[in-house]
Amino acid sequence: MTIKIVTDSTITVDPELIEKYNITIVPLAILIDGVLYQDTDLSAETFMAKMKASKHLPKTSQPPVGVFTEVYDRLSEDGSQIISIHLTKALSGTVEAARQGAMLSNADVTVIDSDFIDQGLRFQVVEAAKLAAQGASKEDIIAATIETKNNTELYIGIANLDNLVKGGRVNRVTGVLSGLLNIKIVMEFVDNNLQPMLKGRGNKTFQKWLDDFMTKISGRKVKHIGISHAENLTFAQHMRDQLQPFVTEKISVLDTNSTVATHTGPGAWALLIEFEANS
């Protein structure tokens, strides 16, 4: 029986992979100064420009339950089963909307919370899609997705705390100080929470973290690395060049999606790494 893979637009992924594996993406909506957009309709450059010009921090909203139901019903018309993998519930109610949509659908749908976003979501979705293309069973695909999740780590560098302050994720005093002192912060996404790892002045903070990180992973077997950024291509490419020897496949450097950029603000980067099991 054919298995089809569904995800949402908070995935950051090379477009050719979406086409190659016939992955269905359900878009989130984003509200910018009273105007509602599908975030798939906004390029990274356009979104960043609109965000900088907006009076208020953009707000993202999950797809309606009915949209998921319609997608599942359409994809299952040929008898296919569906595995639907979505961004962490810590950032959005999308995965719960997907579960409700699955309950209302006539399709055989399994909904998975990836516990990640961006290219961390990509690792799971693409692995599932590859296995589906190879004819793997639903149980095997789900097991592989969970294994991928368990072996993935996410690190985020924040160059400006303004958006985190506006979004209520750090207090305003900290945000003001960061602007005055040019403080940069590196955080790890652990158990659905951002945990600060390192802070300091200037971009040397990011380089120090990268040096320590490369020492930390030395000797471990790395399966995938993905790098995303919000208007910080220079450091993203630098990370790629430094980390490329750890993996055989080419590291993707991509513009992050609007949901991540809304929380992190410009100048941010994300490093996603998946280790081989038991490495």
KEDRENZA-147241 format. One line per 8 residues: number of its first residue (from 1); their letters; for each residue x, y, z of C-alpha. Coordinates in nm, 4 decimals, padded with zeros to 6 digits. Layout:
N
NUM) a) X:Y:Z ~ ... .
! end
This chain:
279
1) mtikivtd) 00.0000:00.0000:00.0000 ~ 00.1290:00.3466:-00.0900 ~ 00.2226:00.5792:00.1957 ~ 00.2211:00.9556:00.1433 ~ 00.4047:01.2108:00.3555 ~ 00.2560:01.5406:00.4714 ~ 00.4253:01.8216:00.6621 ~ 00.3844:02.1955:00.7149 .
9) stitvdpe) 00.5532:02.5077:00.5862 ~ 00.7834:02.5481:00.8871 ~ 01.0046:02.2882:00.7229 ~ 01.3233:02.4280:00.5698 ~ 01.4215:02.2009:00.2845 ~ 01.5737:02.2016:-00.0622 ~ 01.2778:02.2472:-00.3030 ~ 01.3944:01.9632:-00.5267 .
17) liekynit) 01.3488:01.7154:-00.2407 ~ 00.9838:01.8150:-00.2039 ~ 00.9278:01.7448:-00.5712 ~ 01.1409:01.4298:-00.5822 ~ 00.9550:01.2607:-00.2974 ~ 00.6134:01.4147:-00.3641 ~ 00.5861:01.5619:-00.0137 ~ 00.2705:01.7598:00.0590 .
25) ivplaili) 00.3169:02.0869:00.2512 ~ 00.0278:02.2458:00.4394 ~ 00.0982:02.6199:00.4815 ~ 00.0723:02.8165:00.8024 ~ -00.0620:03.1705:00.7822 ~ 00.1233:03.4789:00.8948 ~ -00.0326:03.8105:00.9950 ~ 00.1716:04.1248:00.9263 .
33) dgvlyqdt) 00.0108:04.4555:01.0283 ~ -00.3378:04.3231:00.9708 ~ -00.2645:04.1569:00.6367 ~ -00.2858:03.7772:00.6283 ~ -00.0465:03.5822:00.4064 ~ 00.0198:03.2182:00.3393 ~ 00.3817:03.1914:00.4420 ~ 00.4553:02.9806:00.1360 .
41) dlsaetfm) 00.3676:03.2879:-00.0721 ~ 00.6413:03.5017:00.0833 ~ 01.0048:03.4614:-00.0132 ~ 01.2572:03.4939:00.2684 ~ 01.3677:03.8315:00.1342 ~ 01.0111:03.9616:00.1077 ~ 00.9175:03.8405:00.4546 ~ 01.2241:03.9939:00.6201 .
49) akmkaskh) 01.1534:04.3280:00.4523 ~ 00.7897:04.3231:00.5634 ~ 00.8857:04.2220:00.9176 ~ 01.1358:04.5077:00.9512 ~ 00.8793:04.7576:00.8234 ~ 00.5912:04.6286:01.0364 ~ 00.4671:04.8131:01.3432 ~ 00.4095:04.4915:01.5341 .
57) lpktsqpp) 00.5819:04.1539:01.5440 ~ 00.4243:03.9254:01.2817 ~ 00.2022:03.6492:01.4172 ~ 00.1858:03.3019:01.2734 ~ -00.1253:03.0882:01.2913 ~ -00.1765:02.7166:01.2422 ~ -00.3685:02.5806:00.9428 ~ -00.7407:02.5252:01.0067 .
65) vgvftevy) -00.8452:02.1737:01.1050 ~ -01.0633:02.1529:00.7956 ~ -00.7654:02.2126:00.5674 ~ -00.5917:01.9074:00.7098 ~ -00.9075:01.7007:00.6660 ~ -00.9364:01.8049:00.3026 ~ -00.5700:01.7280:00.2349 ~ -00.5916:01.3854:00.3964 .
73) drlsedgs) -00.9125:01.2947:00.2143 ~ -00.7677:01.4015:-00.1194 ~ -00.4415:01.2139:-00.0770 ~ -00.6182:00.8978:00.0356 ~ -00.8588:00.8775:-00.2579 ~ -00.6374:00.6105:-00.4146 ~ -00.6273:00.4098:-00.0904 ~ -00.2956:00.5514:00.0320 .
81) qiisihlt) -00.2037:00.5707:00.3984 ~ -00.0671:00.9014:00.5300 ~ 00.2066:00.9953:00.7746 ~ 00.1852:01.3611:00.8739 ~ 00.4901:01.5104:01.0500 ~ 00.4822:01.8603:01.1988 ~ 00.6686:02.1257:01.3939 ~ 00.6976:02.1031:01.7696 .
89) kalsgtve) 00.3889:02.1720:01.9745 ~ 00.6034:02.4104:02.1827 ~ 00.5842:02.6673:01.9032 ~ 00.2471:02.6042:01.7411 ~ -00.0803:02.4184:01.7662 ~ -00.0307:02.2853:01.4125 ~ 00.0302:01.9254:01.5165 ~ -00.2882:01.9261:01.7262 .
97) aarqgaml) -00.4852:02.0718:01.4337 ~ -00.3427:01.7905:01.2198 ~ -00.4590:01.5323:01.4752 ~ -00.8082:01.6794:01.4798 ~ -00.8124:01.6891:01.1015 ~ -00.7097:01.3242:01.0924 ~ -00.9971:01.2312:01.3258 ~ -01.2441:01.3967:01.0894 .
105) snadvtvi) -01.0915:01.2412:00.7800 ~ -01.1810:00.9086:00.6235 ~ -00.8114:00.8445:00.5626 ~ -00.5686:00.6237:00.7542 ~ -00.3493:00.8996:00.9037 ~ -00.0680:00.8842:01.1567 ~ 00.0304:01.2253:01.2963 ~ 00.3767:01.2755:01.4461 .
113) dsdfidqg) 00.5110:01.5674:01.6496 ~ 00.8663:01.6103:01.5228 ~ 00.9675:01.8031:01.8388 ~ 01.1699:02.0211:01.6007 ~ 01.1318:02.2836:01.3300 ~ 01.3274:02.4032:01.0274 ~ 01.5791:02.1461:00.8999 ~ 01.5283:01.9348:01.2112 .
121) lrfqvvea) 01.1784:01.8756:01.0770 ~ 01.3306:01.8194:00.7345 ~ 01.5482:01.5313:00.8570 ~ 01.2428:01.3375:00.9716 ~ 01.0207:01.4229:00.6762 ~ 01.2784:01.3378:00.4103 ~ 01.3753:01.0124:00.5847 ~ 01.0093:00.9132:00.5978 .
129) aklaaqga) 00.9581:01.0077:00.2329 ~ 01.2646:00.8110:00.1194 ~ 01.1442:00.5000:00.2991 ~ 00.7917:00.5444:00.1630 ~ 00.9344:00.5632:-00.1898 ~ 01.1177:00.2376:-00.1228 ~ 00.7956:00.0668:-00.0179 ~ 00.8660:00.0447:00.3549 .
137) skediiaa) 00.5797:-00.0314:00.5922 ~ 00.4106:00.2352:00.8016 ~ 00.5550:00.0817:01.1173 ~ 00.9092:00.0891:00.9805 ~ 00.8732:00.4492:00.8655 ~ 00.7424:00.5603:01.2038 ~ 01.0266:00.3791:01.3827 ~ 01.2857:00.5421:01.1558 .
145) tietknnt) 01.1287:00.8844:01.2105 ~ 01.1483:00.8446:01.5871 ~ 01.5099:00.7299:01.5625 ~ 01.5933:01.0339:01.3527 ~ 01.4279:01.2576:01.6120 ~ 01.6229:01.1004:01.8964 ~ 01.9549:01.1551:01.7185 ~ 01.8967:01.5174:01.6160 .
153) elyigian) 02.0194:01.8312:01.7924 ~ 01.9288:02.1946:01.7225 ~ 02.1404:02.5006:01.8023 ~ 02.0402:02.8609:01.7394 ~ 02.2513:03.1770:01.7333 ~ 02.0733:03.5038:01.8112 ~ 02.2327:03.8275:01.6959 ~ 01.9584:04.0601:01.8184 .
161) ldnlvkgg) 01.7110:03.9947:02.1004 ~ 01.4462:04.2423:01.9809 ~ 01.2083:03.9820:01.8407 ~ 01.2477:03.7504:02.1394 ~ 01.1655:04.0452:02.3666 ~ 00.8617:04.1439:02.1581 ~ 00.7467:03.7825:02.1576 ~ 00.7758:03.7626:02.5358 .
169) rvnrvtgv) 01.0503:03.4999:02.5347 ~ 01.3069:03.7174:02.7156 ~ 01.2515:04.0203:02.9369 ~ 01.2797:04.3733:02.8021 ~ 01.5739:04.4714:03.0223 ~ 01.7803:04.1880:02.8795 ~ 01.6806:04.2953:02.5310 ~ 01.7856:04.6579:02.5861 .
177) lsgllnik) 02.1191:04.5505:02.7317 ~ 02.1844:04.3215:02.4377 ~ 02.1405:04.6107:02.1960 ~ 02.3699:04.8351:02.3946 ~ 02.6416:04.5760:02.4436 ~ 02.6155:04.3892:02.1116 ~ 02.5490:04.0664:02.3003 ~ 02.5197:03.7472:02.0967 .
185) ivmefvdn) 02.3620:03.4331:02.2373 ~ 02.3846:03.0671:02.1365 ~ 02.1050:02.8404:02.2558 ~ 02.0178:02.4735:02.2290 ~ 01.6630:02.3498:02.1760 ~ 01.6174:02.0846:02.4448 ~ 01.2899:01.9253:02.5559 ~ 01.0953:02.1866:02.3612 .
193) nlqpmlkg) 01.2740:02.4752:02.5331 ~ 01.5520:02.7119:02.4289 ~ 01.8384:02.6828:02.6763 ~ 02.1194:02.9435:02.6629 ~ 02.4648:02.7897:02.6205 ~ 02.6930:03.0855:02.5589 ~ 02.6682:03.4622:02.5458 ~ 02.9243:03.7307:02.4709 .
201) rgnktfqk) 02.9954:04.0442:02.2750 ~ 03.0298:04.0429:01.8996 ~ 03.0512:03.7697:01.6414 ~ 03.3522:03.6145:01.8112 ~ 03.0948:03.4563:02.0430 ~ 02.9570:03.2550:01.7536 ~ 03.3050:03.1497:01.6444 ~ 03.3989:03.0399:01.9965 .
209) wlddfmtk) 03.0881:02.8251:02.0137 ~ 03.1617:02.6741:01.6732 ~ 03.5187:02.5887:01.7734 ~ 03.3972:02.4211:02.0930 ~ 03.1213:02.2415:01.9044 ~ 03.3590:02.0923:01.6490 ~ 03.5756:01.9617:01.9321 ~ 03.2681:01.8171:02.1019 .
217) isgrkvkh) 03.1509:01.6194:01.7985 ~ 03.4967:01.5041:01.6936 ~ 03.4953:01.1255:01.6799 ~ 03.1169:01.0972:01.6507 ~ 02.9563:00.9729:01.3295 ~ 02.7438:01.2454:01.1730 ~ 02.4644:01.1552:00.9331 ~ 02.3281:01.4954:00.8317 .
225) igishaen) 02.4000:01.8629:00.8922 ~ 02.1715:02.1473:00.7903 ~ 02.2332:02.5194:00.8340 ~ 01.9631:02.7845:00.8111 ~ 01.9811:03.1585:00.8612 ~ 01.7877:03.4841:00.8678 ~ 02.0031:03.7352:00.6820 ~ 02.3305:03.5907:00.8081 .
233) ltfaqhmr) 02.4587:03.4127:00.5000 ~ 02.8210:03.4980:00.5746 ~ 02.8419:03.3120:00.9049 ~ 02.6136:03.0340:00.7759 ~ 02.8517:02.9677:00.4885 ~ 03.1474:02.9850:00.7257 ~ 02.9879:02.7175:00.9447 ~ 02.9266:02.5049:00.6379 .
241) dqlqpfvt) 03.2896:02.5253:00.5342 ~ 03.4091:02.4382:00.8836 ~ 03.1658:02.1486:00.9304 ~ 03.1713:01.9961:00.5807 ~ 03.4529:01.7496:00.6693 ~ 03.2221:01.5857:00.9237 ~ 02.9760:01.4614:00.6575 ~ 02.9995:01.3158:00.3094 .
249) ekisvldt) 02.6898:01.4834:00.1674 ~ 02.6883:01.8523:00.0824 ~ 02.5607:02.0644:00.3703 ~ 02.2540:02.2683:00.2788 ~ 02.2619:02.6376:00.3638 ~ 01.9089:02.7728:00.3341 ~ 01.7010:03.0765:00.4281 ~ 01.4963:02.9849:00.7314 .
257) nstvatht) 01.1176:03.0000:00.7246 ~ 00.9055:03.2912:00.8437 ~ 00.8023:03.1210:01.1696 ~ 01.1626:03.0823:01.2839 ~ 01.2633:03.4266:01.1572 ~ 00.9751:03.5861:01.3479 ~ 01.1062:03.4473:01.6767 ~ 01.4786:03.4934:01.6130 .
265) gpgawall) 01.4929:03.8160:01.4151 ~ 01.7547:03.9106:01.1544 ~ 02.1124:03.7917:01.1883 ~ 02.0155:03.4590:01.3406 ~ 02.1309:03.1144:01.2355 ~ 02.0332:02.7570:01.3130 ~ 02.2493:02.4467:01.3030 ~ 02.0745:02.1126:01.2816 .
273) iefeans) 02.2781:01.7954:01.3192 ~ 02.1747:01.4311:01.3075 ~ 02.4138:01.1731:01.4424 ~ 02.4292:00.8112:01.3413 ~ 02.2548:00.5872:01.5932 ~ 02.4786:00.4835:01.8844 ~ 02.7557:00.7212:01.7752 .
! end
